[in-house]
Amino acid sequence: MEIGNRKLYDKGTIMRRFHSYGPVDKDIHFCVPRTSLVENCLSHIIGLPDKGGHFFTLWAPRQTGKTWLMHEVRQRINQEYPDRFSIGAMSMQGAIFQKDDTHPHTTFLSKIPSLFLDTFNKHIDVPNSIDDWAALFHRKKGIFNQPVILFIDEFDSLPAVVLDQIVTLFRNIYLSRGNYWLHGLALIGVKAVLGVESMKGSPFNIQRSLHVPNFTLDEVRSLFDQYLSESGQLVEAGVVQRVYDVTNGQPGLVGWFGELLTEKFNPGGNMPIGMGAWETVYRRASYTEWNNTVLNLVAKAKGEYRGQVMNLFVKSDISFNLRAKWCSYLYLNGVIGYSTQTDTQGTVREICRFSSPFIQKCLFDALTNDVVGDSLSMPALEILDDLADVFADGLNLSALLTRYKAYLTRIKAKGLNPFEDQPRRTDLHYTEAVGHFHLYAWLKEAVDDICVISPEFPTGNGKVDIHVRCKDTEGIIEVKSFRSPARTKEAVLQAAAYAKSLGLASVTLALFVPVEDEIILNKLSVQNVIDTVSVNMVAIGWT
C-alpha cells in the first residue's frame, strides 16, 4: 500500500526515504549514524565540562551533513548533560544583507534580537555595538545564568567585514572566558579558517577545525540496506558501487541518486533495481534533472576561477596548494579535492582532482556550452559533405579533423572568432582547454547522429580524451596545445602508451598551433608508429 509516493511497511509505519536537500531527519529519512564523527564533535564542544569547551569551526562543502551533525550533537548534550547548559543553534542564513549595504554592522546588530528570540527564547533590545552583543554572554552583565553552548550555522555567509569583527570578539571572549558564560562554540560553514581574508591575519588563531567527510562505501551500502529492509526491493550491489564511484560519497549527491533510483525512475514492485535502471538514472541526472548542489558547484566553477577549472580538464598533474587562493576556494566549496602522486623521480606531492566524476562531467558539459556560445551557428559541415573518406576504411579521425579545420576557416571568413574572450596562457596563447571544449562541441554537431561522442576522464583528476564510437569502431582524440617541439614529442609518446593500454591500434592528436601558415601546419601534421600504435597528429591553426 502507498500513501502518495510513501510506502507502508511494518504494520502501517510509513517507510523512510532518501533525502538530498536540507538536514536529514532520521525518523523519515534513511540515515547514516556516523557515530565517531558525532563523538568527535561532542568532545570538541564539551571539552572539560567543569573547565570549558573549545571554540572551533565545523566545515565542509554544502549538502554534506553539517547541519545534521549539529542537531545530533545538540541532542546528545541534552541527553548526557540535562539542564547543565543553555544550548542554542542559530543560522545566519536568515540575516539577509543587501549587496550594496553600506552599514553591514548596523544591519547585523538589528538582526540580533530576532536571532536570540528564535535561539534562546529571550527578548533583548538591539545592541548598540558588537561589544554590547558580547556583553550578553557576560557572567555579571549578561542575560544567562549558566554555561552556554552555541552553534552558529551558515556563519561564513556574513559579510567579510562583519565576520572578521565577530570572530575577533569570540577570540577575546575565549581569552577571558572566566568572565563569560560561553562554554563552547561551533562556527559552521564551508571555510576551515575564519578571518583569513583580514589584512591583519586570522584573529581566531585559537580555533580548532573539524571537517565533515564524505560517506565511505560501507556507509553508502548501509543506506541502500536500510531501503531493502523497509521496502523489500533489492538495489543490486553493482548499482550501489556506481552510486559511490560517481559521487565519491558526497552525501547530498548520494541521497539524490537514491531518490532517483528508488522513487522517480524505480522500475516498480519488488523488481530489483539493476544496471539498466542505473543507466537511465545517470543519463537523466546528467541532462534532464535539476539539483541544487550541482547548480551551486557549476556556478562556483564558472566564476572567478573559471580558467583554472578549465585547465584541470587538460592537465592531470596540477599541484594542490591551499595557499593558492583559487585552489582553496574551489576546494572549500566542493569543486575539487586532491590525491597523492609519486613522480618518476620518487617525489611525492598532492595534485588537484575533481571532487567526483559526476561533478567533473557536469562541469565539462557546462563549460563546453560556455566556451562555444553561439559560435556553432554555422553548419558544422559543408551541406554536400558525405564524410565518405572518414568512414571508408574504419574510422579516419584525421580526415574528420580536416573538416574541423575547414569549419574554422569558414568561421573566420565570416569575421567570427570562436575563441574570443577565452582564457589565455602566460605567453598570451589560448589555453589547451579552449580548443578541447570547442572541438568537442563541433564533433557533437558534426557526427552525433551517426557516432557517440563522449568525454572520457582516464586519470580521475584531470585530462580529458574525446572518444568517438561509430558502430563497432572506436577512436580517441587527444587535444594538445603547441608549446615546443620537445613537448610535442613527449605528447606523442604518452598518447601511444595510453592507446596501447586500452588495446587500441591508433590514436589521433589534435594539435592547436598559434599560427595560420599552412606550410608549418602541414609539417607538424605527421603520422608515426610507436610500439605498434599508429599516432596521427593533425595541426590546427588558431590565433
C-alpha positions, -999 to 999 in steps of 0.1 A, spaced: 0 0 0 12 36 -7 3 70 7 12 94 -21 46 80 -30 53 68 5 51 30 10 38 14 42 58 -12 59 59 -30 93 22 -29 101 14 6 89 46 25 96 54 50 68 86 39 51 115 63 53 131 76 21 163 90 6 168 127 11 191 151 -8 185 187 3 184 202 38 191 184 71 183 147 73 157 136 98 164 100 108 127 94 116 117 100 80 149 96 60 175 69 56 204 80 77 240 70 85 247 74 122 283 85 118 289 77 154 326 85 155 321 119 138 293 128 163 315 117 192 344 138 179 323 169 176 307 164 210 341 161 226 352 193 209 324 214 221 321 200 256 358 198 263 362 196 301 326 201 314 339 219 345 365 240 327 352 248 293 348 235 258 365 245 225 358 272 201 361 257 166 349 256 130 328 228 116 333 229 79 326 211 47 310 220 13 273 224 11 249 195 15 274 172 33 256 169 66 270 198 87 235 209 100 225 173 107 257 169 127 249 200 147 214 186 155 228 152 166 254 167 189 228 191 204 206 161 211 235 142 227 243 171 250 207 173 262 207 136 269 241 134 287 241 169 304 204 176 311 198 212 323 235 219 326 239 241 296 218 266 277 222 253 241 215 274 211 216 268 174 212 299 152 215 303 115 229 333 98 211 324 66 182 345 79 204 375 85 199 388 49 222 415 37 219 436 5 249 436 -17 251 474 -16 247 476 22 269 504 33 264 498 70 266 459 74 274 462 111 242 481 118 223 456 97 237 427 116 230 442 150 194 448 140 190 411 134 203 400 169 170 404 188 152 380 164 181 356 164 182 354 202 144 351 204 144 321 180 175 306 195 171 311 233 135 324 236 149 356 251 138 391 244 166 417 241 169 451 226 190 459 196 227 461 208 244 494 201 277 478 192 294 444 187 308 448 223 273 451 236 265 419 219 294 402 237 281 416 269 250 394 266 273 364 275 290 382 304 286 365 338 277 397 356 261 419 329 246 393 306 213 375 302 224 340 311 229 323 344 245 290 333 271 279 307 261 284 271 269 262 241 263 280 208 262 266 173 261 293 145 252 278 111 259 295 78 284 317 96 305 325 66 275 339 47 281 371 67 299 400 50 336 397 55 339 429 75 312 417 99 326 382 101 361 394 109 349 416 137 327 389 153 355 363 151 378 388 169 350 392 195 348 355 201 386 353 204 385 379 231 358 360 250 378 328 248 409 345 262 388 360 291 364 331 294 363 332 331 342 363 328 318 348 303 292 320 302 301 309 267 314 274 273 317 260 237 313 275 202 310 259 168 310 281 137 295 261 109 302 268 72 324 260 42 356 277 55 381 259 76 399 290 88 379 322 95 393 356 92 420 346 67 409 374 44 417 400 70 448 421 63 457 415 100 457 378 96 432 354 112 422 367 146 408 333 156 441 315 159 429 296 189 404 277 169 402 240 162 388 228 129 365 198 123 359 186 88 328 166 78 340 140 53 321 122 25 304 89 31 325 58 29 315 29 6 302 10 36 281 40 47 265 42 12 258 5 13 242 10 47 217 34 32 206 10 5 205 -18 30 180 3 50 160 7 19 159 -30 12 149 -37 48 120 -13 47 108 -17 11 117 -53 3 132 -42 -30 168 -50 -38 192 -25 -52 219 -45 -69 254 -43 -55 268 -30 -88 244 -1 -87 254 8 -52 290 7 -62 283 30 -91 265 55 -69 295 56 -46 320 58 -75 304 86 -94 297 108 -63 328 99 -43 304 95 -14 292 132 -14 262 129 9 239 152 -10 246 135 -43 243 100 -28 208 110 -14 198 124 -48 208 93 -67 190 73 -41 158 94 -47 160 90 -84 166 52 -82 140 43 -56 113 69 -65 113 88 -98 128 61 -120 121 30 -99 111 0 -122 84 -8 -97 72 -35 -74 98 -59 -60 118 -59 -92 155 -55 -84 169 -21 -93 197 -31 -116 222 -16 -141 195 -9 -167 178 14 -142 211 29 -132 220 38 -168 186 56 -171 191 75 -138 227 85 -147 216 98 -181 187 117 -167 208 131 -138 233 143 -163 209 161 -187 173 165 -175 171 166 -137 177 197 -116 198 195 -85 207 225 -63 241 211 -52 251 206 -88 239 241 -98 258 256 -69 291 239 -79 287 248 -115 282 284 -106 313 284 -84 334 268 -111 322 293 -138 330 322 -115 363 340 -108 384 309 -113 369 295 -145 403 295 -163 418 273 -136 389 249 -137 392 246 -175 429 238 -171 421 210 -148 404 192 -177 437 190 -198 463 185 -171 465 156 -147 494 169 -126 483 204 -114 497 209 -78 472 212 -50 481 241 -26 457 257 -1 480 288 -1 468 294 -37 436 314 -34 419 297 -64 428 263 -51 414 269 -16 382 285 -29 374 255 -52 384 230 -25 364 245 3 333 249 -20 335 212 -31 346 217 -67 379 199 -63 398 176 -39 433 162 -40 452 130 -42 488 120 -36 511 113 -66 546 100 -69 565 110 -100 592 91 -118 619 107 -96 602 94 -64 589 128 -54 556 127 -35 532 156 -39 495 164 -38 477 171 -71 443 185 -78 414 163 -88 377 170 -92 355 163 -62 337 134 -80 334 120 -116 298 132 -118 307 168 -109 336 166 -134 311 155 -162 286 182 -152 313 209 -153 326 197 -186 292 200 -202 286 234 -186 320 248 -197 316 234 -232 284 254 -236 302 284 -220 331 283 -244 311 276 -276 283 301 -271 268 308 -305 300 301 -324 284 270 -339 257 290 -356 272 280 -389 267 244 -401 295 222 -388 299 205 -422 295 216 -458 260 208 -470 271 182 -496 299 166 -474 291 129 -471 321 121 -450 329 92 -473 367 93 -465 361 94 -428 342 61 -428 356 44 -459 381 22 -440 370 20 -404 372 54 -387 396 81 -401 397 107 -374 424 127 -392 400 132 -421 374 143 -396 397 169 -381 404 182 -415 367 190 -417 371 209 -384 399 229 -399 377 238 -428 350 249 -404 373 272 -386 383 287 -420 346 294 -429 340 309 -395 370 333 -399 358 343 -434 326 355 -418 347 377 -394 339 355 -364 364 343 -338 351 313 -318 378 317 -292 373 354 -285 375 363 -248 386 328 -238 414 322 -212 450 325 -224 483 312 -210 510 334 -196 525 336 -232 492 350 -243 482 320 -265 449 303 -258 449 276 -232 446 240 -244 412 236 -227 396 262 -250 404 242 -281 393 210 -264 359 223 -254 353 238 -289 364 208 -308 342 185 -286 311 207 -293 319 207 -331 322 169 -331 288 166 -314 273 188 -340 290 172 -370 286 134 -364 265 130 -333 237 114 -354 260 86 -366 286 84 -338 287 86 -300 309 115 -289 318 113 -252 344 129 -229 364 103 -210 384 111 -178 410 84 -177 430 97 -147 402 106 -124 416 140 -117 423 160 -149 429 151 -185 400 145 -209 400 124 -240 374 126 -267 361 91 -275 344 86 -309 324 54 -313 308 47 -346 290 13 -347 318 -12 -339 347 12 -345 362 33 -318 388 61 -318 404 85 -294 413 122 -299 437 138 -275 438 176 -277 472 194 -272 484 230 -275 518 235 -291 545 249 -268 577 234 -281 589 205 -303 602 187 -272 568 188 -255 550 178 -287 573 147 -290 566 138 -254 528 141 -260 531 117 -289 549 91 -268 523 95 -240 494 92 -264 509 60 -279 513 44 -244 478 53 -234 462 39 -266 482 7 -262 470 4 -226 434 4 -240 442 -22 -266 437 4 -295 458 3 -326 458 40 -332 453 74 -315 448 109 -330 462 141 -317 446 175 -324 475 199 -320 464 235 -317 492 258 -330 492 296 -327 499 302 -364 479 300 -396 507 292 -420 497 260 -438 533 252 -446 541 250 -409 508 232 -401 514 206 -427 549 199 -414 535 193 -379 507 171 -392 525 138 -393 519 101 -387 542 79 -365 541 42 -355 553 39 -319 554 5 -303 529 -9 -328 505 21 -322 497 45 -351 498 81 -338 482 106 -362 488 142 -355 467 170 -372 479 205 -366 451 231 -363 459 268 -366 444 294 -342 454 329 -333 
